[in-house]
């Protein structure tokens, strides 16, 4: 947020933001046969502790993760296509990985020294849904910043559609009276090693989680759900 003295980064709980974070919805499908998932669902790979809020994400058998994000993916009509694999503590996200992409996607809007945004909108009117469209993002300069009125909030994300495997899942949403209505669409078989394959007549287990303006905290159910597409 622009102030008369500079910039203020809006955050209440670094690493577990639950005020300024976006709404999210997640579905998790096993890519390979997994007897542990069949019995315990995503809890076996998501809520295993390890000193981190809501546990580490990791599994010896890959899981396909559909991660809808109200700010980072929904404005461009996509669900973030990700996967979980073996835990690797050398990786930033440990066992949580993104499907490959050719271009696009989202990136955080903060300078290397964390003192101001990395990009500004070329017109404040293009800011929507908590993000700046990539085509309207211009590199930060003190001169451009000086023209922004104090009190103006500049979004923390710059977003464009993901091109490639990571952009396989399309979506349409509606938010009304505090409730999201979300429709998602993806090919039954994408041919990707990072995606689950849906076969009519063959049940496929899955887990779900919802995030209410939360970075990590979410509602979940230990029940194992099963999807059956009719032949």
N, C-alpha and C positions, 0 to 999 in steps of 0.2 A: 504494500500500500504506500502510495506517495504521501509524504508528509512535508511540512514546510522546511524540515531540516534534512530531508533525504528519503530513505526507504525503510519500511518496517516489514519484516517477514511474518506473515500471519500464521501462527502455529501455537497449539496449546500443549501438545504432548509429542515431542519428536520420537519417531519410531512407532508410534501408536496413536496417531491423530484421530480424534473422533468428533471434531467440530467442523473443521474446514475441509475434511476429506470428502470424496464423492461417494454416492451410492454405488453398490456393486452387486452382482449376482454371479454365482459360480456353479458349474456342473462338472463333475469328474467321472470319466468313463475309463474302465480298464482297456488298454490296447491289446494286451496279451492275457491269456487265461490266468486268473489270479485267485486261488482258493481263499486266501486271507481276505481279499476284498469282498468276495462272495459272502463271507461270514461277518465281517466287521465294517464293511464299507470304507469310506475315505478316512475314517478315524485312524485306521492303522497306519496311514501314510501322512496324515496332516496334524494330528494332535498328540504327537509322541513326546512332547516336552523338549528337553535339550537346552533349557535356559532361555528360550525365546517365547514371547507372547504367542499363544495358540500353536506352539510347537513348530518344528521344522517340517518342510515339505520334502519328502523323499521316499522312494520305493525301489526295491530291486527289480520290479516289473513295471514298465512304463505305463503312465496314466495320461489320457487325453484330457486337457482342462479347457473348458469354455469359460472365459472370464470377461463377462460384460461389465463395462465401466461407463458410468453416466457422463463423465467428462472426457476421458481419454479414447473411447472407442465409439460410443453411441452417436455423437454428432456426425460422424462420417459413415453411419449405417453399418458398423461392424461389431463383432464380438472378438476380443483378443484371444487368439488361438495359441495355447501354450501346452506344455506337458511337464510332468514330474518324472524324474529318473533317480538314479542312485545318489545318495547324499555325498557331496564333495565339499568339505569345509574350506577348500581353496577357492571355491566359487562364491561370488557375492550373494547369490540367491540360494546357495547350498544345493538343493535338489530341484529347484523350480527353474524351468527353462522356457524360452520363447521359441515357437516354431520359426524356421528360417524365413527370411523375407528378402525381397529384392530391393525394396525402397519403402519410404513412408513410415507410418507409425507415429508415436508420440515421443516427446522429449521434455525434460524438466526445464523450466524457464528461470534459471538463476545463474548469475555470473560465477566464475571460478572462485572469486574471493567471497562469495555469498553476500555481497553488499548491495546488489541491485539486480533487476531482471537482465537476462542475456539478450532478450528481444523485446521490442515494443510493437504494438499494432500500428499499421500505417494510417489507421483511422479508428478511433475509439468505438465507432458504430459497428465494426465488424466483430467485436468481442461478443461471444455468446456461449452459453452452457459451460462457463468456467474455463474456456480455452481460447487461444488465438489460432485461427487457421494458418497453416504454414505459409500459404501464398500471400498472407497479409502481415507476416512477421518480418520486421526490419531490425537490423543489428542496433543494439543500444548505443546511444551517444548522449553525452551530457546536454547537448543542445536540444535534442528531441525530448529528453526527459523534462527539461525546464518548461516545455510547453504543456505538460500534463498538470491539470489542477490538483492541488493537495486534497487528499481524501479519496482519490481515484484508486481503485484496486485493479492491478494488472494481473491477469491469470498466470498461474504457475505452470501451465502446460501449453506447448505448441503442438498442434495435431494435424495429421493428414492421413488419408487411407493407407493401410498397409498393403503392399503389392507382393504377391507370392503366397506361400504356404500359410503364413501368419494371418492372411486376410481371407481365409476360406469361408468364414461364417458371417453371414449377413444378418441384419436385424432391423426391426422397426419398433419404436416404442411410443408410449403415451403416458404422461404423468398428469393425473387429475385427482384432486381432493386428497393429496398425500399418498396416492397409490400408483405404482408403476404397472403398466400392462406391457409385456415384452413378448415379441415374436422373433424367433430365431430360425434360420434356414441354412442347411449345409447339404452337400451331396452325400448320399449314403456311403460312397466309397471315394475318397479323394486320391487314393493311390499313394498317400504319404505314410512313411513309417512312424510319423508322430501323431497320427490320427486314428481313432477307433473306427472300425468298419461296422455299419449297420446293415444287418441282413434280415429282411422280412421273415417272420416265423421263428427267429432265434432270439430269445430273451437276452438283454444286455443290462447288467447291473450298473447303477450310478449313484452318486451322492450329490447333495446340493448344499449351498450356503448362501446367506444373504448378509449384506453389509449396509448398515444404516449410517451414512456419513462417517464411515470408519475405515481406517487404513488396514488394521489387522483384526480388530474385534468383530466377530460375526456370529450370527445365529446359525445353528446347525442341528442336525438330528442324527443320532447314531444308527437309525434304521437304514437298511439297505433297500433302495428302490430298484424296480426292474422295469425296463422299457421293452414292450413287445409291439413291433410293427406287424400289422396283419398282412398276410401274403397278398 
